[in-house]
C-alpha cells in the first residue's frame, strides 16, 4: 500500500514545496491552488498541490557564465 498522504496541511505543504505560508495563502486566494476544510483544518489535496507546482513557469535560460563567451561587464565589457 502507498504511504503517501492524500492531503497536506498548510504547514506540510510549505515544508514539502519550500514555499512560504504567505505564498501558499496567496495561491489559495487567487484560485491558483484549491483547498478543502475539515473542521478548522485547511487541507490541500496532494494532486492539487502537484498540479499547482506543475503550472508554475519554468526558469528561463540565463546567459553564458563568465569565461564562457558571454557578453557583459563581468567579461571585461565596458558600459
PyMOL Python script that loads the backbone (N, CA, C, O; Angstrom):
from pymol import cmd

cmd.read_pdbstr("""\
ATOM      1  N   UNK A   1       0.841  -1.188   0.000  1.00  0.00           N
ATOM      2  CA  UNK A   1       0.000   0.000   0.000  1.00  0.00           C
ATOM      3  C   UNK A   1       0.881   1.245   0.000  1.00  0.00           C
ATOM      4  O   UNK A   1       1.965   1.244   0.584  1.00  0.00           O
ATOM      5  N   UNK A   2       0.420   2.293  -0.646  1.00  0.00           N
ATOM      6  CA  UNK A   2       1.162   3.543  -0.763  1.00  0.00           C
ATOM      7  C   UNK A   2       1.000   4.368   0.515  1.00  0.00           C
ATOM      8  O   UNK A   2      -0.122   4.599   0.965  1.00  0.00           O
ATOM      9  N   UNK A   3       2.110   4.809   1.094  1.00  0.00           N
ATOM     10  CA  UNK A   3       2.068   5.569   2.345  1.00  0.00           C
ATOM     11  C   UNK A   3       1.998   7.081   2.138  1.00  0.00           C
ATOM     12  O   UNK A   3       2.043   7.830   3.114  1.00  0.00           O
ATOM     13  N   UNK A   4       1.890   7.543   0.902  1.00  0.00           N
ATOM     14  CA  UNK A   4       1.821   8.981   0.653  1.00  0.00           C
ATOM     15  C   UNK A   4       0.460   9.502   1.109  1.00  0.00           C
ATOM     16  O   UNK A   4      -0.567   8.884   0.828  1.00  0.00           O
ATOM     17  N   UNK A   5       0.447  10.648   1.818  1.00  0.00           N
ATOM     18  CA  UNK A   5      -0.836  11.199   2.256  1.00  0.00           C
ATOM     19  C   UNK A   5      -1.635  11.732   1.068  1.00  0.00           C
ATOM     20  O   UNK A   5      -1.067  12.181   0.073  1.00  0.00           O
ATOM     21  N   UNK A   6      -2.950  11.675   1.189  1.00  0.00           N
ATOM     22  CA  UNK A   6      -3.827  12.198   0.144  1.00  0.00           C
ATOM     23  C   UNK A   6      -3.937  13.714   0.201  1.00  0.00           C
ATOM     24  O   UNK A   6      -4.228  14.363  -0.805  1.00  0.00           O
ATOM     25  N   UNK A   7      -3.700  14.282   1.402  1.00  0.00           N
ATOM     26  CA  UNK A   7      -3.831  15.725   1.585  1.00  0.00           C
ATOM     27  C   UNK A   7      -2.770  16.210   2.566  1.00  0.00           C
ATOM     28  O   UNK A   7      -2.238  15.444   3.370  1.00  0.00           O
ATOM     29  N   UNK A   8      -2.482  17.498   2.477  1.00  0.00           N
ATOM     30  CA  UNK A   8      -1.467  18.116   3.331  1.00  0.00           C
ATOM     31  C   UNK A   8      -2.042  19.347   4.013  1.00  0.00           C
ATOM     32  O   UNK A   8      -2.870  20.055   3.440  1.00  0.00           O
ATOM     33  N   UNK A   9      -1.601  19.597   5.228  1.00  0.00           N
ATOM     34  CA  UNK A   9      -1.927  20.852   5.903  1.00  0.00           C
ATOM     35  C   UNK A   9      -1.111  21.958   5.245  1.00  0.00           C
ATOM     36  O   UNK A   9      -0.222  21.689   4.437  1.00  0.00           O
ATOM     37  N   UNK A  10      -1.418  23.196   5.594  1.00  0.00           N
ATOM     38  CA  UNK A  10      -0.651  24.332   5.074  1.00  0.00           C
ATOM     39  C   UNK A  10       0.817  24.190   5.479  1.00  0.00           C
ATOM     40  O   UNK A  10       1.711  24.402   4.661  1.00  0.00           O
ATOM     41  N   UNK A  11       1.060  23.837   6.725  1.00  0.00           N
ATOM     42  CA  UNK A  11       2.428  23.681   7.221  1.00  0.00           C
ATOM     43  C   UNK A  11       3.174  22.596   6.446  1.00  0.00           C
ATOM     44  O   UNK A  11       4.331  22.781   6.068  1.00  0.00           O
ATOM     45  N   UNK A  12       2.510  21.469   6.213  1.00  0.00           N
ATOM     46  CA  UNK A  12       3.146  20.382   5.473  1.00  0.00           C
ATOM     47  C   UNK A  12       3.394  20.777   4.015  1.00  0.00           C
ATOM     48  O   UNK A  12       4.429  20.430   3.448  1.00  0.00           O
ATOM     49  N   UNK A  13       2.455  21.496   3.412  1.00  0.00           N
ATOM     50  CA  UNK A  13       2.634  21.950   2.028  1.00  0.00           C
ATOM     51  C   UNK A  13       3.840  22.888   1.921  1.00  0.00           C
ATOM     52  O   UNK A  13       4.600  22.822   0.954  1.00  0.00           O
ATOM     53  N   UNK A  14       4.009  23.749   2.906  1.00  0.00           N
ATOM     54  CA  UNK A  14       5.167  24.646   2.933  1.00  0.00           C
ATOM     55  C   UNK A  14       6.458  23.841   3.049  1.00  0.00           C
ATOM     56  O   UNK A  14       7.427  24.098   2.336  1.00  0.00           O
ATOM     57  N   UNK A  15       6.461  22.883   3.939  1.00  0.00           N
ATOM     58  CA  UNK A  15       7.657  22.061   4.151  1.00  0.00           C
ATOM     59  C   UNK A  15       7.993  21.259   2.896  1.00  0.00           C
ATOM     60  O   UNK A  15       9.161  21.164   2.520  1.00  0.00           O
ATOM     61  N   UNK A  16       6.996  20.691   2.253  1.00  0.00           N
ATOM     62  CA  UNK A  16       7.216  19.858   1.072  1.00  0.00           C
ATOM     63  C   UNK A  16       7.682  20.650  -0.142  1.00  0.00           C
ATOM     64  O   UNK A  16       8.507  20.170  -0.920  1.00  0.00           O
ATOM     65  N   UNK A  17       7.161  21.854  -0.305  1.00  0.00           N
ATOM     66  CA  UNK A  17       7.454  22.635  -1.502  1.00  0.00           C
ATOM     67  C   UNK A  17       8.579  23.642  -1.320  1.00  0.00           C
ATOM     68  O   UNK A  17       9.197  24.069  -2.296  1.00  0.00           O
ATOM     69  N   UNK A  18       8.849  24.024  -0.079  1.00  0.00           N
ATOM     70  CA  UNK A  18       9.824  25.070   0.160  1.00  0.00           C
ATOM     71  C   UNK A  18       9.231  26.467   0.011  1.00  0.00           C
ATOM     72  O   UNK A  18       9.949  27.462   0.106  1.00  0.00           O
ATOM     73  N   UNK A  19       7.927  26.542  -0.222  1.00  0.00           N
ATOM     74  CA  UNK A  19       7.245  27.831  -0.337  1.00  0.00           C
ATOM     75  C   UNK A  19       6.818  28.308   1.043  1.00  0.00           C
ATOM     76  O   UNK A  19       6.631  27.497   1.950  1.00  0.00           O
ATOM     77  N   UNK A  20       6.664  29.602   1.204  1.00  0.00           N
ATOM     78  CA  UNK A  20       6.238  30.159   2.476  1.00  0.00           C
ATOM     79  C   UNK A  20       4.729  30.152   2.632  1.00  0.00           C
ATOM     80  O   UNK A  20       3.987  29.983   1.663  1.00  0.00           O
ATOM     81  N   UNK A  21       4.290  30.337   3.862  1.00  0.00           N
ATOM     82  CA  UNK A  21       2.851  30.371   4.154  1.00  0.00           C
ATOM     83  C   UNK A  21       2.146  31.464   3.365  1.00  0.00           C
ATOM     84  O   UNK A  21       1.041  31.263   2.861  1.00  0.00           O
ATOM     85  N   UNK A  22       2.790  32.621   3.260  1.00  0.00           N
ATOM     86  CA  UNK A  22       2.187  33.740   2.534  1.00  0.00           C
ATOM     87  C   UNK A  22       1.969  33.375   1.077  1.00  0.00           C
ATOM     88  O   UNK A  22       0.932  33.711   0.505  1.00  0.00           O
ATOM     89  N   UNK A  23       2.921  32.698   0.473  1.00  0.00           N
ATOM     90  CA  UNK A  23       2.805  32.285  -0.928  1.00  0.00           C
ATOM     91  C   UNK A  23       1.687  31.273  -1.098  1.00  0.00           C
ATOM     92  O   UNK A  23       0.907  31.363  -2.046  1.00  0.00           O
ATOM     93  N   UNK A  24       1.600  30.314  -0.191  1.00  0.00           N
ATOM     94  CA  UNK A  24       0.530  29.303  -0.263  1.00  0.00           C
ATOM     95  C   UNK A  24      -0.831  29.969  -0.107  1.00  0.00           C
ATOM     96  O   UNK A  24      -1.746  29.685  -0.879  1.00  0.00           O
ATOM     97  N   UNK A  25      -0.977  30.853   0.881  1.00  0.00           N
ATOM     98  CA  UNK A  25      -2.254  31.530   1.081  1.00  0.00           C
ATOM     99  C   UNK A  25      -2.600  32.439  -0.096  1.00  0.00           C
ATOM    100  O   UNK A  25      -3.773  32.554  -0.453  1.00  0.00           O
ATOM    101  N   UNK A  26      -1.608  33.085  -0.706  1.00  0.00           N
ATOM    102  CA  UNK A  26      -1.860  33.929  -1.878  1.00  0.00           C
ATOM    103  C   UNK A  26      -2.351  33.081  -3.051  1.00  0.00           C
ATOM    104  O   UNK A  26      -3.248  33.496  -3.784  1.00  0.00           O
ATOM    105  N   UNK A  27      -1.767  31.896  -3.229  1.00  0.00           N
ATOM    106  CA  UNK A  27      -2.206  30.993  -4.295  1.00  0.00           C
ATOM    107  C   UNK A  27      -3.633  30.509  -4.035  1.00  0.00           C
ATOM    108  O   UNK A  27      -4.419  30.366  -4.972  1.00  0.00           O
ATOM    109  N   UNK A  28      -3.967  30.260  -2.784  1.00  0.00           N
ATOM    110  CA  UNK A  28      -5.333  29.871  -2.433  1.00  0.00           C
ATOM    111  C   UNK A  28      -6.311  31.011  -2.720  1.00  0.00           C
ATOM    112  O   UNK A  28      -7.381  30.795  -3.289  1.00  0.00           O
ATOM    113  N   UNK A  29      -5.932  32.220  -2.322  1.00  0.00           N
ATOM    114  CA  UNK A  29      -6.804  33.378  -2.507  1.00  0.00           C
ATOM    115  C   UNK A  29      -7.042  33.675  -3.988  1.00  0.00           C
ATOM    116  O   UNK A  29      -8.147  34.051  -4.382  1.00  0.00           O
ATOM    117  N   UNK A  30      -5.994  33.503  -4.811  1.00  0.00           N
ATOM    118  CA  UNK A  30      -6.116  33.799  -6.246  1.00  0.00           C
ATOM    119  C   UNK A  30      -6.834  32.696  -7.009  1.00  0.00           C
ATOM    120  O   UNK A  30      -7.247  32.900  -8.151  1.00  0.00           O
ATOM    121  N   UNK A  31      -6.988  31.528  -6.391  1.00  0.00           N
ATOM    122  CA  UNK A  31      -7.629  30.413  -7.065  1.00  0.00           C
ATOM    123  C   UNK A  31      -6.657  29.515  -7.820  1.00  0.00           C
ATOM    124  O   UNK A  31      -7.071  28.536  -8.441  1.00  0.00           O
ATOM    125  N   UNK A  32      -5.371  29.841  -7.771  1.00  0.00           N
ATOM    126  CA  UNK A  32      -4.359  29.015  -8.441  1.00  0.00           C
ATOM    127  C   UNK A  32      -4.186  27.675  -7.736  1.00  0.00           C
ATOM    128  O   UNK A  32      -3.732  26.702  -8.338  1.00  0.00           O
ATOM    129  N   UNK A  33      -4.548  27.632  -6.467  1.00  0.00           N
ATOM    130  CA  UNK A  33      -4.452  26.420  -5.652  1.00  0.00           C
ATOM    131  C   UNK A  33      -5.756  26.304  -4.880  1.00  0.00           C
ATOM    132  O   UNK A  33      -6.279  27.300  -4.381  1.00  0.00           O
ATOM    133  N   UNK A  34      -6.274  25.099  -4.784  1.00  0.00           N
ATOM    134  CA  UNK A  34      -7.530  24.929  -4.037  1.00  0.00           C
ATOM    135  C   UNK A  34      -7.287  24.115  -2.780  1.00  0.00           C
ATOM    136  O   UNK A  34      -6.332  23.342  -2.689  1.00  0.00           O
ATOM    137  N   UNK A  35      -8.174  24.306  -1.813  1.00  0.00           N
ATOM    138  CA  UNK A  35      -8.057  23.617  -0.532  1.00  0.00           C
ATOM    139  C   UNK A  35      -9.438  23.165  -0.076  1.00  0.00           C
ATOM    140  O   UNK A  35     -10.463  23.618  -0.584  1.00  0.00           O
ATOM    141  N   UNK A  36      -9.432  22.278   0.876  1.00  0.00           N
ATOM    142  CA  UNK A  36     -10.665  21.783   1.490  1.00  0.00           C
ATOM    143  C   UNK A  36     -10.602  22.090   2.983  1.00  0.00           C
ATOM    144  O   UNK A  36      -9.516  22.238   3.544  1.00  0.00           O
ATOM    145  N   UNK A  37     -11.740  22.184   3.613  1.00  0.00           N
ATOM    146  CA  UNK A  37     -11.799  22.407   5.059  1.00  0.00           C
ATOM    147  C   UNK A  37     -12.365  21.164   5.726  1.00  0.00           C
ATOM    148  O   UNK A  37     -13.335  20.569   5.254  1.00  0.00           O
ATOM    149  N   UNK A  38     -11.741  20.788   6.827  1.00  0.00           N
ATOM    150  CA  UNK A  38     -12.242  19.711   7.669  1.00  0.00           C
ATOM    151  C   UNK A  38     -12.208  20.264   9.091  1.00  0.00           C
ATOM    152  O   UNK A  38     -11.175  20.243   9.759  1.00  0.00           O
ATOM    153  N   UNK A  39     -13.356  20.755   9.534  1.00  0.00           N
ATOM    154  CA  UNK A  39     -13.380  21.462  10.808  1.00  0.00           C
ATOM    155  C   UNK A  39     -12.570  22.749  10.662  1.00  0.00           C
ATOM    156  O   UNK A  39     -12.849  23.566   9.784  1.00  0.00           O
ATOM    157  N   UNK A  40     -11.572  22.925  11.519  1.00  0.00           N
ATOM    158  CA  UNK A  40     -10.720  24.119  11.455  1.00  0.00           C
ATOM    159  C   UNK A  40      -9.497  23.920  10.563  1.00  0.00           C
ATOM    160  O   UNK A  40      -8.791  24.873  10.235  1.00  0.00           O
ATOM    161  N   UNK A  41      -9.260  22.673  10.179  1.00  0.00           N
ATOM    162  CA  UNK A  41      -8.066  22.376   9.387  1.00  0.00           C
ATOM    163  C   UNK A  41      -8.282  22.703   7.914  1.00  0.00           C
ATOM    164  O   UNK A  41      -9.331  22.405   7.343  1.00  0.00           O
ATOM    165  N   UNK A  42      -7.270  23.319   7.311  1.00  0.00           N
ATOM    166  CA  UNK A  42      -7.256  23.557   5.874  1.00  0.00           C
ATOM    167  C   UNK A  42      -6.364  22.498   5.255  1.00  0.00           C
ATOM    168  O   UNK A  42      -5.195  22.371   5.619  1.00  0.00           O
ATOM    169  N   UNK A  43      -6.912  21.744   4.325  1.00  0.00           N
ATOM    170  CA  UNK A  43      -6.173  20.663   3.693  1.00  0.00           C
ATOM    171  C   UNK A  43      -6.057  20.916   2.196  1.00  0.00           C
ATOM    172  O   UNK A  43      -7.015  21.330   1.543  1.00  0.00           O
ATOM    173  N   UNK A  44      -4.878  20.661   1.672  1.00  0.00           N
ATOM    174  CA  UNK A  44      -4.625  20.771   0.238  1.00  0.00           C
ATOM    175  C   UNK A  44      -4.404  19.356  -0.277  1.00  0.00           C
ATOM    176  O   UNK A  44      -3.510  18.649   0.187  1.00  0.00           O
ATOM    177  N   UNK A  45      -5.218  18.952  -1.232  1.00  0.00           N
ATOM    178  CA  UNK A  45      -5.052  17.622  -1.802  1.00  0.00           C
ATOM    179  C   UNK A  45      -3.682  17.514  -2.475  1.00  0.00           C
ATOM    180  O   UNK A  45      -3.225  18.453  -3.126  1.00  0.00           O
ATOM    181  N   UNK A  46      -3.041  16.374  -2.314  1.00  0.00           N
ATOM    182  CA  UNK A  46      -1.709  16.169  -2.886  1.00  0.00           C
ATOM    183  C   UNK A  46      -1.741  16.392  -4.397  1.00  0.00           C
ATOM    184  O   UNK A  46      -0.816  16.984  -4.954  1.00  0.00           O
ATOM    185  N   UNK A  47      -2.784  15.929  -5.055  1.00  0.00           N
ATOM    186  CA  UNK A  47      -2.903  16.099  -6.508  1.00  0.00           C
ATOM    187  C   UNK A  47      -3.018  17.578  -6.882  1.00  0.00           C
ATOM    188  O   UNK A  47      -2.442  18.013  -7.879  1.00  0.00           O
ATOM    189  N   UNK A  48      -3.767  18.354  -6.079  1.00  0.00           N
ATOM    190  CA  UNK A  48      -3.906  19.790  -6.343  1.00  0.00           C
ATOM    191  C   UNK A  48      -2.583  20.517  -6.145  1.00  0.00           C
ATOM    192  O   UNK A  48      -2.254  21.428  -6.905  1.00  0.00           O
ATOM    193  N   UNK A  49      -1.823  20.116  -5.126  1.00  0.00           N
ATOM    194  CA  UNK A  49      -0.531  20.735  -4.873  1.00  0.00           C
ATOM    195  C   UNK A  49       0.426  20.444  -6.029  1.00  0.00           C
ATOM    196  O   UNK A  49       1.157  21.330  -6.472  1.00  0.00           O
ATOM    197  N   UNK A  50       0.418  19.216  -6.510  1.00  0.00           N
ATOM    198  CA  UNK A  50       1.285  18.852  -7.632  1.00  0.00           C
ATOM    199  C   UNK A  50       0.887  19.606  -8.900  1.00  0.00           C
ATOM    200  O   UNK A  50       1.752  20.076  -9.639  1.00  0.00           O
ATOM    201  N   UNK A  51      -0.414  19.722  -9.154  1.00  0.00           N
ATOM    202  CA  UNK A  51      -0.893  20.466 -10.319  1.00  0.00           C
ATOM    203  C   UNK A  51      -0.470  21.923 -10.239  1.00  0.00           C
ATOM    204  O   UNK A  51      -0.045  22.505 -11.237  1.00  0.00           O
ATOM    205  N   UNK A  52      -0.584  22.518  -9.051  1.00  0.00           N
ATOM    206  CA  UNK A  52      -0.170  23.904  -8.866  1.00  0.00           C
ATOM    207  C   UNK A  52       1.314  24.073  -9.171  1.00  0.00           C
ATOM    208  O   UNK A  52       1.700  25.009  -9.871  1.00  0.00           O
ATOM    209  N   UNK A  53       2.144  23.177  -8.653  1.00  0.00           N
ATOM    210  CA  UNK A  53       3.588  23.269  -8.886  1.00  0.00           C
ATOM    211  C   UNK A  53       3.912  23.099 -10.366  1.00  0.00           C
ATOM    212  O   UNK A  53       4.791  23.781 -10.892  1.00  0.00           O
ATOM    213  N   UNK A  54       3.211  22.198 -11.036  1.00  0.00           N
ATOM    214  CA  UNK A  54       3.444  21.996 -12.468  1.00  0.00           C
ATOM    215  C   UNK A  54       3.018  23.211 -13.290  1.00  0.00           C
ATOM    216  O   UNK A  54       3.539  23.432 -14.384  1.00  0.00           O
ATOM    217  N   UNK A  55       2.080  23.996 -12.775  1.00  0.00           N
ATOM    218  CA  UNK A  55       1.587  25.163 -13.510  1.00  0.00           C
ATOM    219  C   UNK A  55       2.516  26.372 -13.389  1.00  0.00           C
ATOM    220  O   UNK A  55       2.366  27.343 -14.131  1.00  0.00           O
ATOM    221  N   UNK A  56       3.469  26.319 -12.464  1.00  0.00           N
ATOM    222  CA  UNK A  56       4.396  27.436 -12.304  1.00  0.00           C
ATOM    223  C   UNK A  56       5.312  27.519 -13.513  1.00  0.00           C
ATOM    224  O   UNK A  56       5.642  26.495 -14.112  1.00  0.00           O
ATOM    225  N   UNK A  57       5.729  28.737 -13.883  1.00  0.00           N
ATOM    226  CA  UNK A  57       6.589  28.874 -15.073  1.00  0.00           C
ATOM    227  C   UNK A  57       7.966  28.258 -14.849  1.00  0.00           C
ATOM    228  O   UNK A  57       8.472  28.207 -13.728  1.00  0.00           O
ATOM    229  N   UNK A  58       8.551  27.796 -15.939  1.00  0.00           N
ATOM    230  CA  UNK A  58       9.905  27.251 -15.894  1.00  0.00           C
ATOM    231  C   UNK A  58      10.908  28.385 -15.731  1.00  0.00           C
ATOM    232  O   UNK A  58      10.623  29.536 -16.063  1.00  0.00           O
ATOM    233  N   UNK A  59      12.062  28.052 -15.225  1.00  0.00           N
ATOM    234  CA  UNK A  59      13.129  29.041 -15.091  1.00  0.00           C
ATOM    235  C   UNK A  59      13.653  29.341 -16.487  1.00  0.00           C
ATOM    236  O   UNK A  59      13.881  28.435 -17.288  1.00  0.00           O
ATOM    237  N   UNK A  60      13.841  30.632 -16.768  1.00  0.00           N
ATOM    238  CA  UNK A  60      14.366  30.998 -18.082  1.00  0.00           C
ATOM    239  C   UNK A  60      15.842  30.656 -18.148  1.00  0.00           C
ATOM    240  O   UNK A  60      16.515  30.539 -17.125  1.00  0.00           O
ATOM    241  N   UNK A  61      16.326  30.499 -19.351  1.00  0.00           N
ATOM    242  CA  UNK A  61      17.740  30.210 -19.522  1.00  0.00           C
ATOM    243  C   UNK A  61      18.528  31.503 -19.334  1.00  0.00           C
ATOM    244  O   UNK A  61      18.146  32.557 -19.843  1.00  0.00           O
ATOM    245  N   UNK A  62      19.618  31.408 -18.605  1.00  0.00           N
ATOM    246  CA  UNK A  62      20.443  32.566 -18.331  1.00  0.00           C
ATOM    247  C   UNK A  62      21.559  32.656 -19.356  1.00  0.00           C
ATOM    248  O   UNK A  62      21.921  31.650 -19.967  1.00  0.00           O
ATOM    249  N   UNK A  63      22.111  33.857 -19.554  1.00  0.00           N
ATOM    250  CA  UNK A  63      23.238  33.999 -20.478  1.00  0.00           C
ATOM    251  C   UNK A  63      24.422  33.161 -20.011  1.00  0.00           C
ATOM    252  O   UNK A  63      24.483  32.727 -18.860  1.00  0.00           O
ATOM    253  N   UNK A  64      25.350  32.945 -20.919  1.00  0.00           N
ATOM    254  CA  UNK A  64      26.537  32.175 -20.579  1.00  0.00           C
ATOM    255  C   UNK A  64      27.280  32.812 -19.423  1.00  0.00           C
ATOM    256  O   UNK A  64      27.258  34.030 -19.248  1.00  0.00           O
ATOM    257  N   UNK A  65      27.933  31.982 -18.642  1.00  0.00           N
ATOM    258  CA  UNK A  65      28.669  32.450 -17.468  1.00  0.00           C
ATOM    259  C   UNK A  65      29.973  33.116 -17.889  1.00  0.00           C
ATOM    260  O   UNK A  65      30.413  33.002 -19.033  1.00  0.00           O
ATOM    261  N   UNK A  66      30.571  33.807 -16.943  1.00  0.00           N
ATOM    262  CA  UNK A  66      31.861  34.453 -17.158  1.00  0.00           C
ATOM    263  C   UNK A  66      32.860  33.406 -17.640  1.00  0.00           C
ATOM    264  O   UNK A  66      32.935  32.304 -17.096  1.00  0.00           O
ATOM    265  N   UNK A  67      33.612  33.761 -18.651  1.00  0.00           N
ATOM    266  CA  UNK A  67      34.615  32.845 -19.168  1.00  0.00           C
ATOM    267  C   UNK A  67      34.082  31.872 -20.200  1.00  0.00           C
ATOM    268  O   UNK A  67      34.848  31.079 -20.748  1.00  0.00           O
ATOM    269  N   UNK A  68      32.780  31.912 -20.481  1.00  0.00           N
ATOM    270  CA  UNK A  68      32.189  31.022 -21.476  1.00  0.00           C
ATOM    271  C   UNK A  68      31.771  31.790 -22.718  1.00  0.00           C
ATOM    272  O   UNK A  68      30.977  31.297 -23.521  1.00  0.00           O
ATOM    273  N   UNK A  69      32.303  32.997 -22.879  1.00  0.00           N
ATOM    274  CA  UNK A  69      31.989  33.761 -24.077  1.00  0.00           C
ATOM    275  C   UNK A  69      30.748  34.619 -23.975  1.00  0.00           C
ATOM    276  O   UNK A  69      30.308  35.182 -24.978  1.00  0.00           O
ATOM    277  N   UNK A  70      30.178  34.734 -22.806  1.00  0.00           N
ATOM    278  CA  UNK A  70      29.009  35.572 -22.638  1.00  0.00           C
ATOM    279  C   UNK A  70      29.392  37.039 -22.669  1.00  0.00           C
ATOM    280  O   UNK A  70      30.544  37.383 -22.406  1.00  0.00           O
ATOM    281  N   UNK A  71      28.449  37.904 -22.985  1.00  0.00           N
ATOM    282  CA  UNK A  71      28.712  39.330 -23.007  1.00  0.00           C
ATOM    283  C   UNK A  71      28.361  39.946 -21.671  1.00  0.00           C
ATOM    284  O   UNK A  71      27.583  39.377 -20.905  1.00  0.00           O
ATOM    285  N   UNK A  72      28.923  41.092 -21.391  1.00  0.00           N
ATOM    286  CA  UNK A  72      28.574  41.799 -20.160  1.00  0.00           C
ATOM    287  C   UNK A  72      29.786  42.307 -19.432  1.00  0.00           C
ATOM    288  O   UNK A  72      30.922  41.983 -19.778  1.00  0.00           O
ATOM    289  N   UNK A  73      29.536  43.103 -18.426  1.00  0.00           N
ATOM    290  CA  UNK A  73      30.608  43.748 -17.671  1.00  0.00           C
ATOM    291  C   UNK A  73      31.522  42.726 -17.004  1.00  0.00           C
ATOM    292  O   UNK A  73      32.712  42.989 -16.826  1.00  0.00           O
ATOM    293  N   UNK A  74      30.994  41.583 -16.639  1.00  0.00           N
ATOM    294  CA  UNK A  74      31.828  40.591 -15.944  1.00  0.00           C
ATOM    295  C   UNK A  74      32.906  40.009 -16.857  1.00  0.00           C
ATOM    296  O   UNK A  74      33.890  39.446 -16.377  1.00  0.00           O
ATOM    297  N   UNK A  75      32.722  40.143 -18.166  1.00  0.00           N
ATOM    298  CA  UNK A  75      33.713  39.639 -19.111  1.00  0.00           C
ATOM    299  C   UNK A  75      34.612  40.744 -19.625  1.00  0.00           C
ATOM    300  O   UNK A  75      35.294  40.566 -20.635  1.00  0.00           O
ATOM    301  N   UNK A  76      34.625  41.867 -18.957  1.00  0.00           N
ATOM    302  CA  UNK A  76      35.511  42.956 -19.347  1.00  0.00           C
ATOM    303  C   UNK A  76      34.883  43.974 -20.274  1.00  0.00           C
ATOM    304  O   UNK A  76      35.546  44.944 -20.642  1.00  0.00           O
ATOM    305  N   UNK A  77      33.628  43.794 -20.667  1.00  0.00           N
ATOM    306  CA  UNK A  77      32.955  44.790 -21.498  1.00  0.00           C
ATOM    307  C   UNK A  77      32.709  46.027 -20.664  1.00  0.00           C
ATOM    308  O   UNK A  77      32.384  45.934 -19.480  1.00  0.00           O
ATOM    309  N   UNK A  78      32.861  47.161 -21.267  1.00  0.00           N
ATOM    310  CA  UNK A  78      32.622  48.445 -20.588  1.00  0.00           C
ATOM    311  C   UNK A  78      31.240  48.961 -20.929  1.00  0.00           C
ATOM    312  O   UNK A  78      30.702  48.672 -21.998  1.00  0.00           O
ATOM    313  N   UNK A  79      30.668  49.729 -20.011  1.00  0.00           N
ATOM    314  CA  UNK A  79      29.362  50.340 -20.283  1.00  0.00           C
ATOM    315  C   UNK A  79      29.549  51.664 -20.945  1.00  0.00           C
ATOM    316  O   UNK A  79      28.570  52.341 -21.258  1.00  0.00           O
TER     317      UNK A  79
END
""", "prot")
cmd.dss("prot")
cmd.show_as("cartoon", "prot")
cmd.util.cbc("prot")
cmd.orient("prot")
